């Protein structure tokens, strides 16, 4: 039997469940998930291997109109999803009626790449609402095949995956067959810490934060990590640390538990906070954190 391999890129508005779908396909928690917009900042690859296939899934940031340099860099990751896709998964939420960027919507409608339009979160509505959604999206994106799914409940995910396999081109694998992702270990340390900050801090704090893991030493039975939480202002540093260090301690404890599950061994995690003024608007800083690749 011929071997199939290709890139399957997931796009959509913020909070439609792209990361949940990615994790459901891969069977591992690669993408962090919160209810807040802009949880996904980078383009993350998850690789699913079989005897005769390799599916390279790409979770991209939610489509927004950029307000500052970081958001513009995030949208560059979405644009790149069109460049190498063999199959495009356009994810919408039940009840949603449009894509936030008209230019992207036109691009989806005019692309020659196979498009699967997935109506997600169908467990939150009734049959009548689903019928309306199928009719709406079939009309709005006539070049797409429409599927109804619940990524959270794992409903319909297998049918989508089977269709993806049918659409993939014949090709040798792009990555080693034991690969799970293209990201290094430190990336997942950073993301786990950032997820806890998204969950526990309000207003502007989560969006002003970037994580840098400066040390990652793996021993036989423990991994020792040292990570820095970057903020934009001195006042944010105090909020991250909290009264007598209670807030940052909670972030560290919760992140450590998740990382121990992810790496399958004991983790020692040290956290520090530094002020890096206006890093979100600095091209040099964004390049340092892996956003501007050019």
C-alpha positions as MATLAB code, in Angstrom:
seq = 'XXXXXXXXXXXXXXXXXXXXXXXXXXXXXXXXXXXXXXXXXXXXXXXXXXXXXXXXXXXXXXXXXXXXXXXXXXXXXXXXXXXXXXXXXXXXXXXXXXXXXXXXXXXXXXXXXXXXXXXXXXXXXXXXXXXXXXXXXXXXXXXXXXXXXXXXXXXXXXXXXXXXXXXXXXXXXXXXXXXXXXXXXXXXXXXXXXXXXXXXXXXXXXXXXXXXXXXXXXXXXXXXXXXXXXXXXXXXXXXXXXXXXXXXXXXXXXXXXXXXXXXXXXXXXXXXXXXXXXXXXXXXXXXXXXXXXX';
ca = [
       0.000    0.000    0.000;
       1.300    3.477   -0.916;
       2.384    5.764    1.927;
       0.494    9.060    2.401;
       1.769   12.180    4.130;
       0.835   15.833    4.232;
       0.070   19.011    6.138;
      -3.407   19.512    7.597;
      -3.812   23.074    8.819;
      -6.502   24.153   11.305;
      -7.769   27.751   11.123;
     -10.716   29.698   12.560;
     -11.755   32.533   14.851;
     -10.507   32.613   18.483;
     -12.159   30.209   20.953;
     -13.674   27.848   18.364;
     -11.811   24.810   19.760;
      -8.850   24.480   17.372;
      -6.450   23.406   20.117;
      -8.963   20.900   21.533;
      -9.354   19.370   18.061;
      -5.591   19.211   17.551;
      -5.113   17.426   20.876;
      -7.966   15.017   20.063;
      -6.303   14.069   16.758;
      -2.835   13.647   18.269;
      -3.949   11.965   21.488;
      -1.595   14.200   23.498;
      -1.996   17.614   25.119;
       0.279   19.598   22.805;
      -1.708   22.842   22.552;
      -2.699   24.727   25.692;
      -6.406   25.393   26.130;
      -8.173   28.201   27.996;
     -11.415   30.109   27.462;
      -9.498   33.314   26.710;
      -8.881   34.642   23.209;
      -5.324   34.517   21.821;
      -4.389   31.469   23.897;
      -2.502   30.070   20.887;
       0.281   32.432   19.811;
       2.509   30.202   17.681;
       1.927   27.683   14.929;
       2.242   24.290   16.613;
       2.662   21.037   14.706;
       1.279   17.736   15.986;
       2.255   14.579   14.110;
       0.081   11.462   13.842;
       1.870    8.409   12.450;
       0.481    5.143   11.084;
       2.057    2.293    9.116;
       1.074    3.872    5.813;
       0.494    7.546    6.695;
       1.871   10.616    8.451;
      -0.574   13.446    9.200;
       1.118   16.717   10.173;
      -1.489   18.837   11.952;
      -0.986   22.546   12.417;
      -2.755   24.548   15.149;
      -2.618   28.279   14.371;
      -3.633   31.387   16.346;
      -7.266   32.469   16.088;
      -7.971   34.930   13.267;
      -8.098   38.522   14.546;
      -7.453   42.039   13.239;
      -3.988   42.876   14.644;
      -3.724   45.818   17.070;
       0.041   45.626   17.764;
       3.219   43.912   16.518;
       2.749   40.644   18.445;
      -0.739   40.134   16.970;
       0.584   40.921   13.469;
       3.268   38.277   13.935;
       0.599   35.809   15.112;
      -1.415   36.449   11.928;
       1.708   35.717    9.870;
       1.526   32.166   11.268;
      -2.070   31.914    9.994;
      -1.096   33.198    6.540;
       1.649   30.562    6.357;
      -1.011   27.886    6.949;
      -2.251   28.470    3.385;
       1.198   28.090    1.879;
       1.925   24.464    2.715;
      -1.525   22.950    3.404;
      -2.574   19.756    1.653;
      -5.916   19.891    3.485;
      -7.452   22.907    5.253;
      -9.700   22.438    8.298;
     -11.827   25.556    8.748;
     -13.306   25.363   12.238;
     -16.421   27.328   13.247;
     -18.485   27.265   16.415;
     -22.159   26.330   16.364;
     -24.039   29.640   16.118;
     -21.111   31.506   14.550;
     -21.929   33.275   11.302;
     -18.735   34.827    9.902;
     -14.948   34.887    9.919;
     -13.447   37.971   11.590;
     -11.174   38.797    8.656;
     -12.870   39.221    5.261;
      -9.606   38.709    3.344;
      -9.105   35.283    4.932;
     -12.688   34.362    4.148;
     -12.180   35.196    0.464;
      -8.980   33.183    0.485;
     -10.801   30.122    1.845;
     -13.517   30.434   -0.796;
     -11.065   30.746   -3.665;
      -8.472   28.169   -2.608;
      -7.878   25.007   -4.599;
      -6.802   23.185   -1.430;
      -9.459   20.716   -0.168;
     -11.428   22.424    2.617;
     -13.284   20.593    5.396;
     -15.565   22.984    7.267;
     -16.083   21.667   10.795;
     -19.004   22.955   12.855;
     -17.696   22.447   16.394;
     -19.379   22.400   19.822;
     -22.561   20.789   18.481;
     -23.122   19.420   22.015;
     -24.066   22.984   23.038;
     -27.110   23.231   20.736;
     -30.100   21.301   19.364;
     -30.803   19.624   16.025;
     -32.627   22.649   14.615;
     -29.674   24.941   15.326;
     -27.314   22.442   13.683;
     -29.498   22.222   10.538;
     -29.434   26.019   10.250;
     -25.643   26.052   10.675;
     -25.085   23.361    8.030;
     -27.293   25.250    5.552;
     -25.577   28.575    6.296;
     -22.014   27.318    5.941;
     -22.779   25.143    2.906;
     -23.970   28.317    1.200;
     -21.146   30.568    2.462;
     -18.318   28.128    1.665;
     -19.611   26.083   -1.298;
     -16.172   24.573   -2.000;
     -16.050   22.907    1.457;
     -17.249   19.563    2.801;
     -19.213   20.205    6.000;
     -18.840   18.045    9.138;
     -20.569   18.400   12.526;
     -18.276   17.628   15.481;
     -17.647   18.087   19.169;
     -13.873   18.116   19.670;
     -14.300   18.185   23.450;
     -16.563   15.108   23.455;
     -14.543   13.461   20.637;
     -17.713   13.199   18.533;
     -17.210   13.107   14.762;
     -13.426   13.497   15.075;
     -12.686    9.999   13.729;
     -14.843   10.587   10.618;
     -12.959   13.822    9.891;
      -9.617   12.059   10.323;
     -10.652    9.288    7.905;
     -11.608   11.893    5.307;
      -8.281   13.675    5.823;
      -6.430   10.416    5.120;
      -8.389    9.973    1.890;
      -7.418   13.481    0.749;
      -3.705   13.308    1.575;
      -1.261   12.904   -1.321;
       1.054    9.922   -1.675;
       4.354   10.885   -0.106;
       7.131    9.546    2.121;
       7.032   10.856    5.720;
       8.354   14.382    6.338;
       9.413   13.672    9.936;
      10.809   10.607   11.767;
       8.043    8.096   12.459;
       8.419    8.460   16.242;
       8.070   12.278   16.124;
       5.126   13.856   17.947;
       5.802   17.543   17.230;
       8.358   19.919   15.721;
       8.711   21.942   18.932;
      11.542   21.487   21.485;
      10.905   20.546   25.130;
      11.435   24.109   26.352;
       8.538   25.326   24.194;
       6.088   23.103   26.119;
       7.516   24.266   29.448;
       6.902   27.881   28.363;
       3.372   27.102   27.165;
       2.416   25.225   30.332;
       3.453   28.193   32.486;
       1.682   30.652   30.174;
      -1.512   28.559   30.331;
      -1.593   28.864   34.137;
      -1.138   32.636   33.857;
      -4.029   32.819   31.373;
      -6.185   30.851   33.807;
      -5.372   32.755   37.007;
      -4.748   36.389   36.044;
      -7.208   38.936   34.672;
      -7.335   41.894   32.296;
      -4.126   42.721   30.433;
      -1.697   40.583   32.483;
      -1.893   37.317   30.452;
      -1.415   39.187   27.167;
       1.608   41.120   28.457;
       3.481   37.965   29.443;
       6.069   35.885   27.608;
       7.955   32.910   29.052;
      11.592   31.980   28.463;
      13.027   28.726   29.823;
      16.699   29.481   30.430;
      17.721   26.099   31.831;
      16.506   22.564   31.080;
      18.629   19.762   32.517;
      17.322   16.207   32.199;
      18.711   13.633   34.636;
      17.756    9.980   34.937;
      14.818   10.494   37.305;
      14.235   14.281   37.307;
      14.198   17.293   34.965;
      15.435   20.593   36.424;
      14.027   23.733   34.793;
      14.531   27.444   35.322;
      12.027   29.736   33.588;
      11.606   33.503   33.464;
       8.212   35.204   33.210;
       8.635   38.425   31.195;
       6.216   41.299   31.817;
       6.053   44.782   30.267;
       5.756   46.948   33.394;
       6.973   47.000   37.007;
       3.380   46.991   38.302;
       2.721   43.731   36.415;
       5.711   42.104   38.098;
       4.119   42.637   41.513;
       0.798   41.212   40.343;
       2.450   38.081   38.906;
       4.336   37.460   42.170;
       1.334   38.185   44.393;
       1.151   38.694   48.164;
       4.162   36.972   49.764;
       4.748   35.122   46.490;
       1.472   33.172   46.688;
       0.364   33.817   43.097;
       3.588   32.765   41.384;
       3.836   29.750   43.685;
       0.411   28.535   42.482;
       1.467   28.955   38.832;
       4.653   26.977   39.482;
       2.904   24.136   41.329;
       0.192   23.689   38.679;
       2.643   23.919   35.769;
       4.970   21.403   37.439;
       2.138   18.859   37.809;
       1.225   19.156   34.119;
       4.871   18.927   33.039;
       5.403   15.793   35.123;
       2.510   14.163   33.254;
       3.838   15.408   29.900;
       7.443   14.267   30.403;
       6.642   11.188   32.517;
       9.124   11.986   35.270;
       9.683   14.240   38.283;
      10.124   17.956   37.537;
      11.838   20.684   39.556;
      10.690   24.110   38.295;
      12.084   27.478   39.388;
      10.214   30.639   38.314;
      11.472   34.222   38.180;
       9.857   37.453   36.956;
      11.627   40.140   34.880;
      10.441   43.395   33.303;
      11.020   43.553   29.532;
       9.454   46.901   28.587;
       7.114   46.949   25.567;
       8.358   43.592   24.239;
       5.063   43.071   22.328;
       5.835   46.050   20.083;
       9.547   45.333   19.538;
      10.503   43.441   16.381;
      13.829   42.466   17.946;
      12.148   41.000   21.036;
       9.468   39.236   18.974;
      12.193   37.639   16.867;
      13.939   36.518   20.058;
      10.738   34.796   21.213;
      10.210   33.068   17.860;
       7.418   35.204   16.366;
       9.105   37.025   13.479;
      10.755   34.315   11.424;
      11.823   36.441    8.448;
];
